[in-house]
Amino acid sequence: MIENISRIYLEIKSLNELNEVKKPDGNYSIYLVNPNDFQLNKFLYKQIGKKYFWKDRLEWSNKNWIDYVSNKKISTYVLKDNEDIVGYFELIFHNIKEEAEIAYFGILEDYFGKKLGGYLLSQAIKKAFQLNINRLWLHTCSLDHKNALKNYLSRGMAIFKSETLKAKIA
């Protein structure tokens, strides 16, 4: 079925604009995946993305995944609760433009409703600005979690572009 999908682009240009959510109670930690682990990126992409029609990487071979996570411009961070994986984000650093993009961001469904999305996004923004960038951006769409756009706006991001696309869903 073909549907109209609203895509919204957001940005934040300074760490001073961040409305940070502090670390929640519990044993949560965020770490940079090092060394790279394409299986982890692949797993999180599939598990988090299945509900939101993330499809562009589903046909990737293991070599595609390895090449992607091996790119020095890509950083993957994972949020854990003790040793359990909660969610992740991928940052792509664009050094010529002195900006970064949150390519993928999400929480596993078992952790929905625990107010972890705001904390994870706060950390993603902080980690990105540690790269000495002038701008962090991402895009979301009408297929994403119902609170995604609200979270981005609440953290201090601003909409800079929107568009409507036709996409095959299913």
C-alpha positions in Angstrom: 0.0 0.0 0.0 1.3 3.5 -0.9 1.0 6.1 1.9 1.9 9.7 2.3 4.8 10.0 4.8 5.7 13.2 6.5 9.4 13.6 6.9 10.7 16.3 9.3 14.3 17.5 9.6 15.5 18.9 12.9 18.8 20.5 14.0 20.5 21.9 17.1 23.4 24.4 16.6 24.8 24.7 20.1 25.1 22.6 23.2 23.7 25.6 25.0 20.4 25.0 23.3 20.1 21.5 24.8 17.3 20.9 27.4 19.1 18.0 29.0 17.3 15.0 30.6 19.5 13.8 33.5 20.5 10.2 34.0 17.5 8.3 35.4 17.8 6.3 38.6 19.2 2.8 38.0 22.3 1.3 36.6 22.2 2.9 33.1 25.4 3.5 31.2 26.2 4.7 27.7 29.2 3.4 25.9 30.9 3.8 22.5 31.0 0.4 20.7 34.7 -0.2 20.3 35.7 -2.3 18.5 33.0 -2.0 15.9 30.5 -4.8 16.0 28.4 -5.0 12.8 26.2 -7.7 14.3 25.2 -5.4 17.1 24.3 -2.6 14.7 22.4 -5.0 12.5 20.5 -6.5 15.5 19.5 -3.1 16.9 18.5 -1.8 13.5 16.3 -4.8 12.9 14.8 -5.0 16.4 14.1 -1.3 16.9 13.3 -0.5 13.3 10.8 -3.3 12.5 8.0 -1.4 14.2 8.8 1.8 12.2 9.4 0.4 8.8 13.1 0.8 8.7 13.9 -1.0 5.5 16.8 0.5 3.7 19.4 -1.8 5.3 17.4 -5.0 5.5 18.9 -6.3 2.2 22.5 -5.4 3.3 25.0 -8.2 3.2 27.3 -8.8 6.1 30.0 -7.1 4.0 27.8 -4.0 3.7 27.4 -3.9 7.5 31.1 -4.4 8.1 32.0 -1.6 5.6 29.4 0.7 7.2 30.5 0.3 10.9 34.2 0.4 9.8 33.8 3.9 8.4 35.8 6.2 10.6 32.9 8.8 10.4 30.5 6.4 12.0 30.2 6.0 15.8 27.7 3.7 17.5 26.7 4.3 21.2 24.7 1.8 23.2 22.6 2.5 26.3 22.6 -0.4 28.8 20.7 -1.2 32.0 23.4 -3.2 33.9 24.4 -5.6 31.1 21.1 -5.5 29.2 21.0 -3.4 26.0 18.3 -0.8 26.1 18.9 1.3 22.9 21.4 3.0 20.7 22.3 5.8 18.4 24.5 6.1 15.4 26.4 9.4 14.7 27.8 10.3 11.3 30.5 13.0 11.5 30.7 15.3 8.4 34.0 17.0 9.0 33.9 19.3 5.9 30.6 20.8 7.1 31.6 20.5 10.8 28.3 18.8 11.6 27.0 15.5 12.7 23.9 13.5 11.9 22.0 11.1 14.1 21.5 8.4 11.5 19.6 6.0 13.8 18.2 6.3 17.3 15.9 4.1 19.3 15.0 2.2 22.4 14.0 -1.5 22.5 10.3 -1.9 23.1 10.8 -3.6 26.5 12.1 -0.2 27.8 9.3 2.0 26.4 7.6 4.2 29.0 10.6 4.5 31.3 11.6 8.0 30.2 14.8 6.8 28.6 14.4 8.3 25.2 15.0 11.9 26.5 18.1 10.8 28.4 19.5 8.9 25.4 18.8 11.8 23.1 20.5 14.2 25.5 23.5 12.0 25.5 23.5 11.7 21.7 23.5 15.5 21.4 26.3 15.9 24.0 28.4 13.2 22.3 28.0 14.8 18.9 29.1 18.3 20.2 32.2 16.7 21.6 33.3 16.3 18.0 33.6 20.1 17.8 30.7 20.5 15.4 28.6 23.6 14.6 25.4 21.6 14.0 23.7 18.3 14.7 20.8 17.2 12.6 18.5 14.3 12.1 15.2 13.5 10.4 12.2 11.7 11.7 8.9 10.8 10.0 5.3 10.0 10.6 6.2 6.3 10.9 8.4 6.8 13.9 7.4 6.4 17.6 4.5 8.7 18.5 6.8 10.6 21.0 9.8 10.9 18.7 9.1 14.4 17.4 8.1 15.7 20.8 11.4 14.3 22.3 13.5 16.1 19.6 11.7 19.4 20.1 11.8 19.1 23.9 15.6 18.6 23.8 16.0 21.9 22.0 16.1 20.8 18.4 14.3 23.0 15.8 12.6 22.0 12.6 14.4 23.3 9.5 12.7 21.4 6.7 9.7 19.2 6.1 8.4 17.2 3.2 5.8 14.7 2.2 6.9 11.5 0.4 4.9 8.6 -1.0 6.2 5.3 0.3 5.2 1.7 0.0 4.3 0.3 3.4 4.1 -3.4 4.1 
